[in-house]
Amino acid sequence: MNKFRKFIEELLKKTDIVVMILTIVLVISIFFVFQYPNDQWPIISACASGGLMNILTGLKQTKNPSKKSSGMTFVMLGVIIVILGFILAGMVKDA
């Protein structure tokens, strides 16, 4: 159990780098969404990267007891963004 806790702590230290990479992916994906509005893959990648950014930020905030409730809000918002991305991609595919 101690190894698992140490692994999670190391992962949370590296979340800033992952969030920065996801931000770059999000900006590029939004550019492609505007270039190819009828394609579903840019929508999926934009929503997935935005949702994962929120989830990682929320997980980082849940470590701090004073920010625990806002961290859980970030996690739930991230999950909702990812789900809505797949719903929007399905709507674009059918159109």
MODELLER restraints for C-alpha pairs under 7 A, 6 or more apart:
rsr = mdl.restraints
at = mdl.atoms
rsr.add(forms.Gaussian(group=physical.xy_distance, feature=features.Distance(at['CA:12:A'], at['CA:60:A']), mean=6.20, stdev=0.5))
rsr.add(forms.Gaussian(group=physical.xy_distance, feature=features.Distance(at['CA:15:A'], at['CA:56:A']), mean=6.57, stdev=0.5))
rsr.add(forms.Gaussian(group=physical.xy_distance, feature=features.Distance(at['CA:19:A'], at['CA:53:A']), mean=5.54, stdev=0.5))
rsr.add(forms.Gaussian(group=physical.xy_distance, feature=features.Distance(at['CA:22:A'], at['CA:49:A']), mean=5.48, stdev=0.5))
rsr.add(forms.Gaussian(group=physical.xy_distance, feature=features.Distance(at['CA:22:A'], at['CA:53:A']), mean=6.51, stdev=0.5))
rsr.add(forms.Gaussian(group=physical.xy_distance, feature=features.Distance(at['CA:25:A'], at['CA:49:A']), mean=6.79, stdev=0.5))
rsr.add(forms.Gaussian(group=physical.xy_distance, feature=features.Distance(at['CA:26:A'], at['CA:46:A']), mean=5.06, stdev=0.5))
rsr.add(forms.Gaussian(group=physical.xy_distance, feature=features.Distance(at['CA:26:A'], at['CA:49:A']), mean=5.79, stdev=0.5))
rsr.add(forms.Gaussian(group=physical.xy_distance, feature=features.Distance(at['CA:26:A'], at['CA:50:A']), mean=6.40, stdev=0.5))
rsr.add(forms.Gaussian(group=physical.xy_distance, feature=features.Distance(at['CA:29:A'], at['CA:42:A']), mean=5.23, stdev=0.5))
rsr.add(forms.Gaussian(group=physical.xy_distance, feature=features.Distance(at['CA:29:A'], at['CA:45:A']), mean=6.22, stdev=0.5))
rsr.add(forms.Gaussian(group=physical.xy_distance, feature=features.Distance(at['CA:29:A'], at['CA:46:A']), mean=5.07, stdev=0.5))
rsr.add(forms.Gaussian(group=physical.xy_distance, feature=features.Distance(at['CA:30:A'], at['CA:46:A']), mean=6.09, stdev=0.5))
rsr.add(forms.Gaussian(group=physical.xy_distance, feature=features.Distance(at['CA:32:A'], at['CA:42:A']), mean=5.86, stdev=0.5))
rsr.add(forms.Gaussian(group=physical.xy_distance, feature=features.Distance(at['CA:33:A'], at['CA:42:A']), mean=5.30, stdev=0.5))
rsr.add(forms.Gaussian(group=physical.xy_distance, feature=features.Distance(at['CA:33:A'], at['CA:43:A']), mean=6.10, stdev=0.5))
rsr.add(forms.Gaussian(group=physical.xy_distance, feature=features.Distance(at['CA:38:A'], at['CA:92:A']), mean=6.08, stdev=0.5))
rsr.add(forms.Gaussian(group=physical.xy_distance, feature=features.Distance(at['CA:40:A'], at['CA:89:A']), mean=4.79, stdev=0.5))
rsr.add(forms.Gaussian(group=physical.xy_distance, feature=features.Distance(at['CA:40:A'], at['CA:92:A']), mean=6.19, stdev=0.5))
rsr.add(forms.Gaussian(group=physical.xy_distance, feature=features.Distance(at['CA:40:A'], at['CA:93:A']), mean=6.31, stdev=0.5))
rsr.add(forms.Gaussian(group=physical.xy_distance, feature=features.Distance(at['CA:43:A'], at['CA:85:A']), mean=6.37, stdev=0.5))
rsr.add(forms.Gaussian(group=physical.xy_distance, feature=features.Distance(at['CA:43:A'], at['CA:89:A']), mean=6.12, stdev=0.5))
rsr.add(forms.Gaussian(group=physical.xy_distance, feature=features.Distance(at['CA:44:A'], at['CA:85:A']), mean=5.42, stdev=0.5))
rsr.add(forms.Gaussian(group=physical.xy_distance, feature=features.Distance(at['CA:44:A'], at['CA:86:A']), mean=6.06, stdev=0.5))
rsr.add(forms.Gaussian(group=physical.xy_distance, feature=features.Distance(at['CA:44:A'], at['CA:89:A']), mean=6.26, stdev=0.5))
rsr.add(forms.Gaussian(group=physical.xy_distance, feature=features.Distance(at['CA:47:A'], at['CA:81:A']), mean=5.97, stdev=0.5))
rsr.add(forms.Gaussian(group=physical.xy_distance, feature=features.Distance(at['CA:47:A'], at['CA:82:A']), mean=5.40, stdev=0.5))
rsr.add(forms.Gaussian(group=physical.xy_distance, feature=features.Distance(at['CA:47:A'], at['CA:85:A']), mean=4.91, stdev=0.5))
rsr.add(forms.Gaussian(group=physical.xy_distance, feature=features.Distance(at['CA:48:A'], at['CA:82:A']), mean=5.03, stdev=0.5))
rsr.add(forms.Gaussian(group=physical.xy_distance, feature=features.Distance(at['CA:48:A'], at['CA:85:A']), mean=6.89, stdev=0.5))
rsr.add(forms.Gaussian(group=physical.xy_distance, feature=features.Distance(at['CA:51:A'], at['CA:78:A']), mean=3.87, stdev=0.5))
rsr.add(forms.Gaussian(group=physical.xy_distance, feature=features.Distance(at['CA:51:A'], at['CA:79:A']), mean=6.09, stdev=0.5))
rsr.add(forms.Gaussian(group=physical.xy_distance, feature=features.Distance(at['CA:51:A'], at['CA:81:A']), mean=5.18, stdev=0.5))
rsr.add(forms.Gaussian(group=physical.xy_distance, feature=features.Distance(at['CA:51:A'], at['CA:82:A']), mean=5.20, stdev=0.5))
rsr.add(forms.Gaussian(group=physical.xy_distance, feature=features.Distance(at['CA:52:A'], at['CA:78:A']), mean=6.11, stdev=0.5))
rsr.add(forms.Gaussian(group=physical.xy_distance, feature=features.Distance(at['CA:54:A'], at['CA:74:A']), mean=5.36, stdev=0.5))
rsr.add(forms.Gaussian(group=physical.xy_distance, feature=features.Distance(at['CA:54:A'], at['CA:75:A']), mean=6.05, stdev=0.5))
rsr.add(forms.Gaussian(group=physical.xy_distance, feature=features.Distance(at['CA:54:A'], at['CA:77:A']), mean=6.89, stdev=0.5))
rsr.add(forms.Gaussian(group=physical.xy_distance, feature=features.Distance(at['CA:54:A'], at['CA:78:A']), mean=4.78, stdev=0.5))
rsr.add(forms.Gaussian(group=physical.xy_distance, feature=features.Distance(at['CA:55:A'], at['CA:74:A']), mean=6.03, stdev=0.5))
rsr.add(forms.Gaussian(group=physical.xy_distance, feature=features.Distance(at['CA:55:A'], at['CA:75:A']), mean=4.29, stdev=0.5))
rsr.add(forms.Gaussian(group=physical.xy_distance, feature=features.Distance(at['CA:55:A'], at['CA:78:A']), mean=5.08, stdev=0.5))
rsr.add(forms.Gaussian(group=physical.xy_distance, feature=features.Distance(at['CA:57:A'], at['CA:74:A']), mean=6.88, stdev=0.5))
rsr.add(forms.Gaussian(group=physical.xy_distance, feature=features.Distance(at['CA:58:A'], at['CA:71:A']), mean=3.88, stdev=0.5))
rsr.add(forms.Gaussian(group=physical.xy_distance, feature=features.Distance(at['CA:58:A'], at['CA:72:A']), mean=5.87, stdev=0.5))
rsr.add(forms.Gaussian(group=physical.xy_distance, feature=features.Distance(at['CA:58:A'], at['CA:74:A']), mean=4.65, stdev=0.5))
rsr.add(forms.Gaussian(group=physical.xy_distance, feature=features.Distance(at['CA:58:A'], at['CA:75:A']), mean=4.99, stdev=0.5))
rsr.add(forms.Gaussian(group=physical.xy_distance, feature=features.Distance(at['CA:59:A'], at['CA:71:A']), mean=6.21, stdev=0.5))
rsr.add(forms.Gaussian(group=physical.xy_distance, feature=features.Distance(at['CA:59:A'], at['CA:75:A']), mean=6.86, stdev=0.5))
rsr.add(forms.Gaussian(group=physical.xy_distance, feature=features.Distance(at['CA:61:A'], at['CA:67:A']), mean=5.77, stdev=0.5))
rsr.add(forms.Gaussian(group=physical.xy_distance, feature=features.Distance(at['CA:61:A'], at['CA:68:A']), mean=6.08, stdev=0.5))
rsr.add(forms.Gaussian(group=physical.xy_distance, feature=features.Distance(at['CA:61:A'], at['CA:71:A']), mean=4.74, stdev=0.5))
rsr.add(forms.Gaussian(group=physical.xy_distance, feature=features.Distance(at['CA:62:A'], at['CA:68:A']), mean=4.25, stdev=0.5))
rsr.add(forms.Gaussian(group=physical.xy_distance, feature=features.Distance(at['CA:62:A'], at['CA:71:A']), mean=4.97, stdev=0.5))
rsr.add(forms.Gaussian(group=physical.xy_distance, feature=features.Distance(at['CA:62:A'], at['CA:72:A']), mean=6.74, stdev=0.5))
